[in-house]
Amino acid sequence: MSYKDGYKWRQKSKQGFKTKREAKEYGHVIVKELDKTALLTKDTELKDLTFKEFADMFLEIKKGHVTHNTLTMYRHAVDAYSSINNIKLSNIKPLHIQNVVNKMVSSPTTINSYYKVVSRIFYIAINPYKIISDNPCTGVRLPRVERKNMIHTISDEDLNKFAKYMREKYPQAYYFLQIARYTGMRLSEVYGLTWNDIDLKNRKISVNKQLQYVKGVITFEKTKTANSVRILPIPPILEKILIEYQTHELEFEYDLVLNPYKKNGVKCQINTYLKQFGENLSAHNLRHTYATKLLANGLDVKTVSALLGDTPAMVMKTYLHYSDEMKAAASNAVANIFS
């Protein structure tokens, strides 16, 4: 089989077939292999890159496009695959990836998350860089992640007790609690709020950024996803709380609603207090409670996903058991209508 590699003609051959038909069939195999490599880069510097070298390029590219926490997770993922650091990308096989997965001492969720990052790195090596033709992550067996059957929520009674306690002991935690409770915003989104984002006249909150507080440094970053940029309604009960809060005439940096230097402390206070209602409860369960309350009261999945800043598919996946309840209710309603 003759083919052109750049500017040079080369040949690939194999002998020892018993019949011409076998030889012809193997010829098709050679053609497929050549098709995979024909469009690969001719840049020798790229072709010789090791996993670590290319992964560092990937991290550098991502630095300006993802949040600090996401970038940190990417770095942890690359570190977890350090055993293939010095292997050329073109020489890495599925067996190498499988060996790393098998030896990783982490939770199934973490292993799967790291695998997705590394798989993405190899995908970029295929397109647009054309260093390799196949992703060695394809076909690798991953540990099964047990699906959580129940999303932990907090009752209105417990939330009211919680709010009363926090109002007296930790005012900043109280106001964070109320904003998160009645909007479903992520913790970093609540702390990214400025008074300019809050329109009390029209009862609207604009979510357009998030705040990160790392090693004493405050930074504003893009929202977690493009879907996370959204406008949220302010219910009357939260409107009253925010109007009351404004009377305190507190002034924080960047006209922030909450004191950014209290962020980690507030999270700790809330998590500690919530433990008495359930071992696995944390500040993030305020978001779960908001979402499930909307679904339980008849809001459709598309609307709920827009308010959460998630995709409908993610809402369905996370709150599937609530959707099942809604289906059962719909079934009963249809039975009653046509009875």
C-alpha positions in Angstrom: 0.0 0.0 0.0 1.6 3.3 -1.1 0.7 6.6 0.6 2.1 10.1 0.9 3.3 11.3 4.3 3.7 15.0 4.0 6.0 15.4 1.0 7.4 11.8 1.0 5.9 8.6 -0.5 6.0 5.6 1.8 4.8 2.0 1.7 3.1 -0.2 4.2 3.0 -4.0 3.5 2.2 -7.3 5.1 2.8 -10.9 3.8 1.8 -14.4 4.7 -1.9 -14.5 3.6 -3.3 -17.8 2.5 -5.6 -16.3 -0.1 -5.9 -13.0 -2.1 -9.2 -12.4 -0.4 -7.6 -12.3 3.0 -4.9 -10.0 1.7 -7.5 -7.7 0.2 -9.5 -7.6 3.5 -6.4 -6.7 5.4 -5.7 -4.0 2.8 -8.9 -2.3 4.0 -7.6 -2.4 7.6 -4.4 -0.6 6.4 -6.4 2.0 4.6 -8.5 2.7 7.8 -5.3 3.1 9.8 -3.8 5.5 7.3 -7.0 7.5 7.2 -6.7 8.1 10.9 -3.1 9.3 10.7 -3.2 11.1 7.3 -4.6 14.4 8.8 -2.4 14.4 11.9 -0.1 17.3 12.5 3.3 17.3 10.9 4.6 19.6 13.6 7.3 17.5 15.3 7.2 19.7 18.5 3.5 18.9 19.0 3.9 15.2 18.0 6.5 14.7 20.7 4.6 16.4 23.5 4.2 14.3 26.7 0.9 14.2 28.6 2.2 16.6 31.3 3.4 19.1 28.7 0.1 19.1 26.9 -1.9 19.1 30.1 0.0 22.2 31.3 -1.0 23.9 28.0 -4.6 22.9 28.6 -4.6 24.4 32.1 -3.0 27.6 30.8 -5.7 27.9 28.2 -8.5 27.3 30.7 -7.1 29.7 33.3 -9.0 32.7 31.8 -12.2 30.8 31.1 -13.1 29.0 34.3 -13.5 29.8 38.0 -10.7 29.4 40.5 -12.4 26.4 42.0 -12.9 24.7 38.7 -9.2 25.3 37.7 -8.1 23.8 41.0 -10.2 20.7 40.3 -8.6 20.4 36.8 -5.1 20.6 38.4 -6.0 17.9 40.9 -7.3 15.7 38.0 -4.0 16.1 36.1 -2.0 15.4 39.3 -4.0 12.2 39.7 -2.7 11.0 36.3 0.9 11.8 37.1 2.0 8.2 36.3 1.6 9.0 32.6 3.2 12.4 32.8 6.3 11.5 30.7 4.6 9.3 28.1 4.1 10.9 24.7 0.4 11.6 23.9 0.7 9.4 20.8 1.9 6.4 22.9 -0.8 6.5 25.6 -3.2 3.6 25.3 -6.5 2.8 27.0 -4.6 0.3 29.3 -2.5 3.3 30.7 -5.7 5.1 31.6 -7.4 2.0 33.0 -4.3 1.3 35.3 -4.5 4.9 36.7 -8.3 4.5 37.3 -7.8 1.1 39.0 -5.1 2.4 41.4 -6.8 5.7 42.3 -7.7 5.8 46.0 -10.7 8.2 45.8 -14.5 8.2 45.8 -16.2 6.9 42.6 -17.5 10.5 42.1 -14.0 12.0 42.2 -12.6 9.3 39.9 -15.3 9.9 37.4 -14.8 13.7 37.6 -11.0 13.4 37.1 -11.6 11.0 34.2 -13.8 13.5 32.4 -11.2 16.2 32.7 -8.4 14.0 31.3 -10.7 12.7 28.5 -11.3 16.3 27.6 -7.6 16.9 27.4 -7.2 14.1 24.9 -10.2 15.2 23.0 -8.5 18.6 22.5 -5.3 16.8 21.4 -7.5 15.3 18.7 -9.3 18.4 17.7 -8.1 21.0 17.0 -4.4 20.1 17.5 -4.5 16.8 15.6 -1.7 15.2 17.6 -3.6 11.9 18.0 -6.4 10.3 16.2 -8.1 8.3 19.0 -9.0 9.1 22.6 -7.3 6.5 24.9 -10.0 7.2 27.5 -12.6 5.6 25.3 -13.7 2.2 26.6 -12.2 2.6 30.0 -14.3 1.0 32.8 -15.1 3.4 35.6 -16.4 2.7 39.1 -20.1 3.0 39.4 -21.4 6.1 41.1 -24.4 5.2 43.3 -27.3 7.5 42.5 -28.6 9.3 45.5 -32.3 8.5 45.8 -33.2 11.4 48.0 -32.3 15.1 48.0 -32.2 16.4 51.5 -34.4 19.4 52.1 -35.2 21.5 55.1 -38.7 22.1 56.4 -40.2 25.6 56.7 -40.5 25.0 60.4 -36.8 24.2 60.8 -35.8 27.1 58.5 -37.8 29.5 60.6 -36.2 28.2 63.8 -32.8 28.5 62.0 -33.5 32.1 60.9 -34.6 33.2 64.4 -31.4 31.7 65.9 -29.1 33.2 63.3 -30.8 36.6 63.5 -29.8 36.9 67.2 -26.4 35.2 67.1 -25.0 35.8 63.6 -26.8 38.6 61.6 -24.7 38.1 58.4 -25.5 34.4 58.4 -29.2 35.3 58.9 -29.3 37.6 55.8 -27.3 35.1 53.7 -29.8 32.4 54.8 -32.8 34.4 53.8 -31.5 35.4 50.4 -30.4 31.8 49.6 -33.7 30.4 50.9 -35.9 32.6 48.8 -33.8 32.7 45.6 -32.0 29.3 45.4 -28.8 31.1 44.5 -25.4 29.4 45.0 -23.3 30.6 48.0 -20.8 32.3 45.8 -23.6 34.0 43.8 -25.2 35.4 46.9 -21.8 36.9 48.0 -21.3 38.3 44.5 -24.5 40.4 44.9 -24.1 44.2 44.9 -27.0 46.6 45.7 -27.0 47.5 42.1 -28.0 44.0 41.2 -31.1 44.3 43.4 -34.1 46.1 42.0 -36.6 46.3 44.9 -39.0 48.5 43.0 -39.6 45.8 40.4 -38.8 42.9 42.8 -35.9 41.5 40.7 -32.4 40.3 41.4 -29.8 40.1 38.6 -27.3 37.2 38.9 -24.3 38.0 36.7 -21.2 37.1 38.7 -19.9 35.2 41.7 -17.4 36.1 44.4 -14.4 34.0 45.3 -12.4 34.6 48.5 -9.2 32.7 48.4 -6.2 33.3 50.8 -7.5 36.7 51.8 -8.0 37.9 48.2 -11.4 38.9 46.9 -12.1 38.3 43.2 -15.2 38.5 41.0 -15.6 35.7 38.4 -18.1 34.7 35.8 -21.0 32.6 36.8 -20.6 28.9 36.9 -22.2 28.4 33.5 -23.7 30.6 30.8 -27.1 29.5 32.0 -26.3 30.9 35.5 -26.7 34.4 34.3 -30.4 35.1 35.1 -33.0 37.4 36.5 -34.8 36.1 39.7 -38.0 37.3 41.2 -38.0 38.7 44.8 -40.9 37.3 46.8 -42.6 39.8 49.1 -41.2 38.2 52.2 -37.7 38.7 51.0 -38.4 42.2 49.8 -39.3 43.1 53.4 -36.1 41.5 54.7 -33.9 43.4 52.2 -35.6 46.7 52.9 -35.1 46.2 56.6 -31.4 45.2 56.0 -30.8 48.4 54.0 -31.7 50.5 57.1 -28.5 49.2 58.7 -26.5 51.5 56.3 -23.7 49.0 56.2 -21.0 49.7 53.6 -18.8 46.9 52.2 -16.3 46.9 49.4 -17.6 47.2 45.8 -21.1 48.0 47.3 -21.5 44.3 48.2 -24.7 43.3 49.9 -22.9 41.0 52.4 -19.5 41.3 54.1 -17.1 39.2 51.9 -14.7 38.6 54.7 -17.5 36.7 56.6 -18.1 34.3 53.7 -16.2 31.3 55.0 -17.4 31.9 58.6 -21.0 32.1 57.6 -20.7 28.9 55.6 -19.2 27.2 58.7 -21.9 28.6 61.0 -24.7 27.4 58.7 -23.2 24.0 58.1 -22.7 23.5 61.8 -26.2 24.5 62.8 -27.8 22.4 60.0 -26.2 19.2 61.3 -28.8 18.9 64.0 -31.5 18.5 61.3 -29.6 16.0 59.2 -26.0 14.7 59.1 -25.6 15.5 55.4 -27.1 18.9 55.4 -25.1 22.0 54.4 -25.6 25.5 53.0 -26.1 24.0 49.5 -29.3 22.3 50.8 -31.0 25.7 50.8 -30.8 25.6 47.0 -32.2 22.0 47.0 -35.0 23.1 49.2 -35.9 26.0 47.0 -35.9 23.9 43.9 -38.0 21.1 45.3 -40.5 23.5 46.8 -41.0 25.0 43.4 -41.5 21.6 41.7 -43.8 20.4 44.5 -46.0 23.5 43.9 -46.5 22.8 40.2 -43.8 24.8 38.5 -42.6 23.1 35.3 -39.0 21.8 35.0 -38.0 24.3 32.3 -39.0 27.3 34.6 -37.3 25.8 37.6 -34.1 25.2 35.6 -34.1 28.8 34.4 -34.5 30.1 38.0 -31.7 27.8 39.2 -29.4 28.6 36.3 -29.2 24.9 35.4 -30.3 22.9 32.4 -33.6 21.1 32.4 -31.7 17.8 32.0 -29.7 18.6 35.2 -32.8 19.5 37.1 -34.5 16.2 36.0 -31.4 14.2 36.9 -31.0 15.9 40.3 -34.7 16.0 41.3 -36.0 13.0 39.5 -37.9 11.6 42.5 -39.9 14.8 42.6 -40.7 14.5 38.9 -41.9 11.0 39.6 -44.3 12.3 42.2 -45.5 14.9 39.8 -46.2 12.2 37.2 -48.1 10.2 39.8 -50.2 13.3 40.6 -50.8 13.9 36.9 -51.9 10.2 36.5 -54.5 10.7 39.3 -55.7 13.9 37.8 -56.2 12.4 34.4 -58.1 9.4 36.0 -60.4 11.9 37.8 -61.0 14.0 34.7 -62.0 11.0 32.6 -63.8 9.0 35.3 
